[in-house]
Amino acid sequence: MRGPKPESQPTTSFWILVTAGVGVALLLVLIVAAKIRDGAFDTSHLTAEGKISETRIVVDHTLESMYGGRIYYRIEAHVAFEISGKNQDRWVTASEITPSREMLAAELARLPQSCQIYWTPGHPDSVKCRLHP
């Protein structure tokens, strides 16, 4: 005589898929949150609009180790702008520092013509540029 069939347990592969799905969803949430944070701007800075005449990718610094070296780059823009009624025309930093020169070249491929100049109040010597597409 046979007894009742035992209830089938969900397979291990089902739980692996559920775990992977939750992991992918969390990763997407983190990516979206990072994009939103990148778009936020610190309102404690003073700003002005600048007109870009040319751009360049420069070496910011290098790191050497026993296992090789790494080069870090940044974008600089030659920008004309005005601070407190005085015309300025100078090279300013226009990107984050990164080891990916290709990423910076891709950003410059959009040919930015203007940027938002920003600086900390009382320190107009340390201006930076946020590129407009």
N, C-alpha and C positions, 0 to 999 in steps of 0.2 A: 504494500500500500504506500502510495506516495503522499507526502505532506504538502502543505501549501507552498507555492513558490516564494522564495524570499524576495522582498522588495529590492529592485535594482538600485544600486547606489550610483550617483552621478560619476561619470568617469573623470579620471585625473586630467585628461586633456581639456575637458570642459572648464575646469577651474584654472588651468593655465591660460586659456583664452580669455576668461573673465579678468584675470590678473593683468594680462597684457593690455586688454582694452582699457582698464582703469589707468594703467601706467601711461598709455598714449594720451588719454584724456587729460591727465595731470600735466603732461609735457606741453600740450597745446595751450592749456590755461596759463602756464608759466611763460610761454612765448608771447601770448597776447598781453599779459601783464607787463612784460619787459618792453614791448612796443609802446604801450600806453605811457609807461614811465619815461621812455626816451622822448616822447612828445611833450612831456611836462617841462616847464621852464621855470627856473628859480626867479621869482618876481623881486627878489632883493637886489638884483642887478639893474643898472641903468642901461638903456638901449638906444641905438640909432640905426638908421638904414645906411648900408654901404653899397657902393657900386664897384664891382670887381673888374679890374682891367686884365689880370692874368692870374694863373694858378700854377702851383708846382707841388711835386711830392718830394719831401726832403727826409734825410735820415735824422731821426730824433736821437737815438742812442743805440749802442750795441751791448750785448751781454756775451761774455766768454765763459766757457766752463771746460772741464776735462773732456766732455762729450761733444764739443763743438761750440758753435756760436749762433747767435740769433740777432737779426737786424730789425729794429723798430722804426716805423715810418709815420709821418703825419702830413697833412695837406697844409700848405700855406697859400694865402690869397693876398694879392696886391690890391688894396681897397682904398677908395676915397670916401671919406665920411666927415661928419662934423661933430665936435664935442665942445659944448659951452660956447658956441659961436665961432670956434676956431676950426679951420679946415685942416684935416689930417689926410695924409697920403702915405701909407706904409704897408709893409708885409705883416700879416697877423696869422696866428694859428687858426685853422678852419676845420679841424677834425680831431677825433680821439687818436691816441697813439696806438698803433697796431703793427703786428709783424706781417700782416697781409697787404703787401703793396698792390696786389691785384684788386682787392676790395676798394682801396682808395682810388685806383685808376678807373674802376667802374663808376664810382661816385662822380668823378670829374668828367666822365663821358657824357653826362647830362648837360654839360656846358653851363654851369651856374653863372648868372650875370649879376646877381645881387646877394646880399647876405644881411643878417641881423647882427650888428656889432653889439657886444655886451661887455660890461666891466663892473667891478665892485665899486660902490660909491667911495670916492676919495682916492681911487687908484686907476686913473685913466691910462696909466702906462701899460697895464696888463690887460689890454683888450683882446677879445677873441671874436671869431666870426662863425655864425651858424648859417650854413649855405642854404639858399632857396633853390628849388629845382628850376 
